[in-house]
Amino acid sequence: MAEFIVTIEADSAPQIVLGQILLGGTVTALKLEKRKLVSVSELVAKYGYSDETIRTKCISINQGSNGKHMYDPDAADALLRNPKFRRGSRRKN
């Protein structure tokens, strides 16, 4: 009997259980792997902010050197989804 590995990337967990028959085979093991670190260019493509803005906001979670900025994708997501990127004073009516 052969073993096949299927990789699924999603924002939420798929509805797969042990013992389920899936694609002609039985699911015998489930394993969640933590994603590797992401670079500034990947975060620029995902969020649309400039690389300087991302480096500034994520300076506290930088796990790379000063030349190569690498971030945990979950922590960077939490910091960059917060829409507090405003400059200047508040508008007065």
Secondary structure, DSSP 8 states (H G I E B T S, - for coil): ----------SS-----TT-EETTEE-----------EEHHHHHHHH---HHHHHHHTGGG--S-SSS-EE-HHHHHHHHSS-----S-----
